[in-house]
Amino acid sequence: MKRKFHVYRIPFYIGLFLLILLVIIRALLPFWVRDYVNRKLSEVPEYRGHVAAVTLHLWRGAYQIHHVEIVKTTGHVPVPFFSAPLVDLSVQWRALFDGAFVGNIDFFNPKMNFVNAPSKQNSQIGVDKPWPQKIKELFPLKFNRFTVRNGEVHYRDFSRKPEVDVIFDQIQMVATNLTNSKKLSKTLVAELQIEGRPLRVGDLRAQIALNPYAEKPSFTLRSEATDVPLVKLNDFAKAYAGITFETGTLKLATEMTSNSGRFNGYVEPVFDHMAKAPFSGSFEDPKTAVMTTILNVFRNAFIQAFTGTLSENKKDLPKVDPEKKKD
């Protein structure tokens, strides 16, 4: 009897040991994931990333990154390149039922700072770095959808007098079909919808259709901005063009297309009576930073002229809802 009692207790001790082991692993896993994320974010040249904490949500196949910050380590740049109090990475369950193993990434209240400076060392563009690859390494599945909720983007120039800080806030963004899957969409085109406030006032909306896997940048962009008081541009205009405004309202229309490495389009700032500022060029290197090109185009268009009217053929763009699920 006594021997049988000991035999029955062996599975109990094994089960207890495994339970304790699982509890220990579950307790330590967030720290291991946090250290892994910090290591990956710090592998990008000239930049260092730091994450304060990670929480796991195994029941929904997700984990959350808390208080992430990415800073430039070379030169003197007083603001971080990227920061966010919360980033959520999760399995896209609706796609899973369709036989596609893909994920979502949601950014809550993120901030990005693009910095222009006389020297490359003190500039902070950052978009020419392999951030997409590093983000992929943070999650085992391909991301098919990402959202930005209440984001903020700054264009800064600390070398100018006055200092320039052009802000785009209250950004809502939804990107879908990033994996180019016919299981999840009727087309192989990824779609981005963006809206927000330029200079903390007015309204800006944009739509982008692109092929994220094209060897050379291939996309179509349309955007519209309205109801921006010109006085909000005084620091920018004085720093780059030596002028200021007392009254007036800005409107802006933009169209840009890129195919097989060639791009063309126009930026049309409107300050009463302004002509279009045309542009064209080519992406000679497939790895050319598209965002850098677009930022330069916008800056040059603003400096060139300050009067005009929008085209008759502009179309109203829809509002963006990050909570809306794609059919």
VOGU-3710 file (C-alpha; in Angstrom, 3 decimals, decimal comma):
1> mkrkfhvyri> 0,000/0,000/0,000  2,756/2,365/0,937  4,657/1,587/-2,292  1,508/2,250/-4,383  1,055/5,576/-2,607  4,587/6,613/-3,642  3,888/5,514/-7,223  0,772/7,712/-7,367  2,694/10,689/-6,009  5,312/10,629/-8,814
11> pfyiglflli> 2,949/12,050/-11,506  1,786/14,638/-8,966  5,339/15,878/-8,367  6,068/15,884/-12,099  2,930/17,926/-12,759  3,753/20,304/-9,907  7,294/20,752/-11,235  6,026/21,494/-14,750  3,478/23,958/-13,381  6,136/25,815/-11,389
21> llviirallp> 8,418/25,801/-14,438  5,681/27,300/-16,616  4,976/29,990/-14,023  8,672/30,918/-13,905  8,929/31,008/-17,719  5,770/33,126/-17,943  7,171/35,542/-15,365  10,547/35,865/-17,109  9,280/35,878/-20,704  8,346/39,600/-20,806
31> fwvrdyvnrk> 11,896/40,510/-19,723  13,412/38,253/-22,397  11,155/39,766/-25,053  11,980/43,297/-23,859  15,723/42,636/-24,089  15,270/41,083/-27,547  13,339/44,149/-28,781  15,950/46,533/-27,359  18,729/44,585/-29,047  16,991/44,588/-32,448
41> lsevpeyrgh> 16,142/48,298/-32,324  19,760/49,138/-31,492  21,184/47,229/-34,475  20,368/50,086/-36,882  23,486/52,188/-37,627  23,527/55,657/-36,021  20,416/54,948/-33,952  19,630/53,350/-30,594  16,250/52,066/-29,480  14,972/51,497/-25,960
51> vaavtlhlwr> 11,806/49,865/-24,630  10,745/50,303/-21,000  8,555/47,203/-20,687  6,729/44,450/-22,572  3,443/42,788/-21,629  2,215/39,520/-23,145  -1,376/38,691/-24,105  -1,092/35,035/-25,071  -4,854/34,522/-25,232  -5,072/36,811/-28,288
61> gayqihhvei> -1,647/36,056/-29,738  -0,234/39,494/-28,991  2,276/41,483/-27,028  2,545/45,182/-26,242  5,634/47,381/-26,193  5,538/50,216/-23,656  7,376/53,546/-23,901  9,577/52,919/-26,924  12,078/55,594/-27,944  14,561/55,695/-30,830
71> vkttghvpvp> 17,290/58,342/-30,772  20,147/59,258/-33,067  23,547/58,524/-31,549  25,731/60,610/-33,886  25,853/64,393/-34,035  23,680/66,625/-31,870  19,948/66,080/-32,381  17,921/67,270/-29,350  14,733/65,313/-30,144  14,153/61,551/-30,598
81> ffsaplvdls> 13,520/60,175/-34,075  10,546/58,135/-32,833  8,673/57,648/-29,575  5,392/56,032/-28,552  3,828/55,125/-25,198  2,296/51,940/-26,646  2,752/49,649/-29,659  0,502/46,594/-30,013  1,524/43,599/-32,167  -1,091/40,879/-32,654
91> vqwralfdga> -2,369/38,058/-34,855  -4,989/39,094/-37,432  -7,610/36,510/-36,503  -10,030/37,292/-39,355  -7,245/36,593/-41,854  -6,353/33,396/-39,999  -9,830/32,008/-40,693  -9,180/32,701/-44,407  -5,988/30,639/-44,289  -3,553/33,565/-44,094
101> fvgnidffnp> -1,084/33,764/-41,194  -0,545/37,514/-40,841  -0,496/40,118/-38,098  -1,521/43,637/-37,081  0,605/46,424/-35,661  -1,042/49,401/-33,936  0,801/52,560/-32,852  -0,825/54,652/-30,119  0,137/58,350/-29,818  3,424/57,963/-31,724
111> kmnfvnapsk> 5,703/60,933/-32,492  8,301/61,283/-35,259  10,828/64,099/-35,673  12,495/64,812/-39,019  15,349/67,255/-38,535  17,013/69,299/-41,276  20,514/70,652/-40,598  23,513/71,995/-42,553  25,448/68,793/-41,833  24,340/65,204/-42,345
121> qnsqigvdkp> 25,588/64,381/-38,852  23,093/66,768/-37,249  20,255/65,898/-39,640  17,684/63,279/-38,732  15,735/61,800/-41,624  16,015/58,147/-40,641  13,787/56,769/-43,400  16,804/55,460/-45,321  17,474/52,980/-42,517  16,224/49,347/-42,460
131> wpqkikelfp> 13,343/49,984/-40,042  10,840/47,739/-41,911  13,224/44,797/-41,576  13,714/45,427/-37,851  9,958/45,648/-37,291  9,520/42,325/-39,104  12,031/40,749/-36,717  9,866/41,752/-33,744  6,971/39,480/-34,752  6,944/35,975/-36,295
141> lkfnrftvrn> 4,186/36,798/-38,829  4,100/39,221/-41,742  2,186/42,407/-40,998  -0,865/42,811/-43,219  -2,448/45,787/-41,461  -1,178/48,658/-39,379  -2,818/51,667/-37,808  -1,700/54,923/-36,255  -3,955/56,468/-33,638  -3,446/60,114/-32,733
151> gevhyrdfsr> 0,053/60,353/-34,209  2,316/63,380/-34,566  5,025/64,258/-37,126  7,410/67,221/-36,906  9,676/68,794/-39,520  12,297/70,718/-37,538  15,265/72,915/-38,373  17,206/74,088/-35,330  19,824/75,858/-37,487  17,374/78,539/-38,688
161> kpevdvifdq> 16,347/81,774/-37,024  13,597/81,483/-35,984  13,740/77,734/-35,422  11,359/75,819/-37,680  8,815/73,343/-36,316  6,156/72,332/-38,836  3,804/69,925/-37,104  1,198/67,487/-38,385  -0,817/66,115/-35,450  -3,970/64,144/-34,620
171> iqmvatnltn> -2,900/61,682/-37,316  -5,175/58,729/-37,976  -3,759/56,186/-40,424  -4,902/52,801/-41,712  -2,835/50,593/-44,033  -4,283/47,336/-45,372  -3,238/44,399/-47,572  0,470/44,976/-46,990  1,144/41,314/-47,806  -0,410/41,606/-51,305
181> skklsktlva> -2,675/38,628/-50,586  -5,676/37,795/-52,787  -7,024/35,807/-49,847  -7,465/39,064/-47,941  -8,246/41,576/-50,680  -9,757/41,766/-54,156  -6,525/43,287/-55,504  -2,779/42,958/-54,934  -2,509/46,660/-54,094  -1,829/47,891/-50,564
191> elqiegrplr> -3,879/50,898/-49,491  -3,124/53,683/-47,012  -5,560/56,298/-45,738  -4,313/59,223/-43,669  -5,908/62,234/-42,031  -4,750/64,807/-39,508  -4,225/68,478/-38,655  -1,446/70,452/-40,350  0,063/73,024/-37,965  -2,473/72,013/-35,260
201> vgdlraqial> -5,332/73,510/-37,323  -7,123/72,798/-40,577  -7,582/69,406/-42,168  -5,378/67,135/-44,274  -6,361/63,846/-45,912  -4,377/61,540/-48,150  -4,782/58,258/-50,010  -1,899/56,087/-51,190  -2,058/52,934/-53,306  1,216/51,046/-53,632
211> npyaekpsft> 2,957/47,780/-54,346  5,097/47,195/-51,233  7,049/44,394/-52,921  7,977/46,216/-56,144  11,722/46,271/-56,841  11,470/50,003/-57,557  8,995/52,335/-55,802  5,544/51,990/-57,366  2,677/54,019/-55,907  0,016/56,685/-56,413
221> lrseatdvpl> -0,522/59,475/-53,872  -3,280/62,072/-53,581  -3,631/64,543/-50,733  -5,602/67,661/-49,845  -5,106/70,210/-47,061  -7,555/72,996/-46,232  -8,232/75,772/-43,721  -4,650/76,409/-42,565  -4,086/80,057/-41,434  -0,985/81,527/-43,080
231> vklndfakay> 0,217/83,037/-39,806  0,919/79,465/-38,670  3,601/79,323/-41,394  5,408/82,497/-40,314  8,425/80,763/-38,753  8,844/78,515/-41,795  8,368/81,366/-44,300  10,669/83,761/-42,452  13,402/81,138/-42,009  13,461/79,970/-45,639
241> agitfetgtl> 12,005/82,865/-47,674  12,445/85,928/-45,440  8,737/86,840/-45,404  5,854/86,754/-42,926  2,056/86,754/-43,188  -0,577/88,803/-41,401  -3,672/87,057/-42,750  -4,849/84,505/-45,298  -5,561/80,782/-45,497  -3,566/77,968/-47,049
251> klatemtsns> -4,981/75,218/-49,226  -2,831/72,466/-50,682  -3,331/69,789/-53,328  -0,784/67,088/-54,141  -0,625/64,276/-56,657  2,334/61,974/-57,192  2,792/58,760/-59,147  5,782/56,465/-59,399  6,250/53,536/-61,749  9,389/51,573/-62,711
261> grfngyvepv> 11,580/53,989/-60,802  10,234/57,184/-62,429  8,086/59,651/-60,520  6,163/62,804/-61,389  3,393/64,943/-60,001  2,836/68,327/-58,468  2,525/70,146/-55,165  0,068/73,045/-55,395  0,157/75,352/-52,360  -2,573/78,000/-52,596
271> fdhmakapfs> -2,190/81,421/-51,026  -4,847/83,382/-52,985  -3,388/82,995/-56,535  -0,670/80,442/-56,937  0,488/78,307/-59,858  1,373/74,638/-59,538  4,949/73,764/-58,597  5,703/70,813/-60,935  8,383/68,222/-60,271  9,748/65,047/-61,840
281> gsfedpktav> 12,748/62,772/-61,482  13,791/59,172/-61,034  14,641/56,695/-58,294  17,994/55,630/-59,744  18,684/53,401/-56,769  15,851/50,967/-55,826  16,763/51,633/-52,186  16,275/55,399/-52,556  14,437/56,823/-49,530  11,049/57,787/-50,968
291> mttilnvfrn> 10,083/59,747/-47,848  13,228/61,881/-48,118  12,332/62,765/-51,718  8,753/63,670/-50,796  9,861/65,856/-47,863  12,260/67,775/-50,107  9,565/68,247/-52,771  7,127/69,703/-50,232  9,719/72,048/-48,723  10,856/73,365/-52,114
301> afiqaftgtl> 7,280/73,879/-53,311  6,436/76,044/-50,300  9,530/78,189/-50,733  8,966/78,771/-54,473  5,631/80,601/-54,325  2,919/81,900/-52,032  -0,162/82,731/-54,201  -2,639/80,697/-56,302  -5,870/78,659/-56,510  -6,568/74,953/-56,360
311> senkkdlpkv> -7,386/73,010/-59,524  -10,999/72,453/-60,508  -10,528/68,671/-60,624  -9,608/68,068/-56,986  -11,698/65,440/-55,201  -12,760/65,249/-51,574  -11,036/62,430/-49,711  -12,886/60,342/-47,074  -12,310/60,381/-43,327  -10,066/57,724/-41,793
321> dpekkkd> -11,332/55,363/-39,081  -8,635/53,093/-37,507  -11,389/51,096/-35,785  -13,073/50,147/-39,063  -12,400/46,601/-40,236  -11,743/46,037/-43,924  -14,397/43,878/-45,646
//
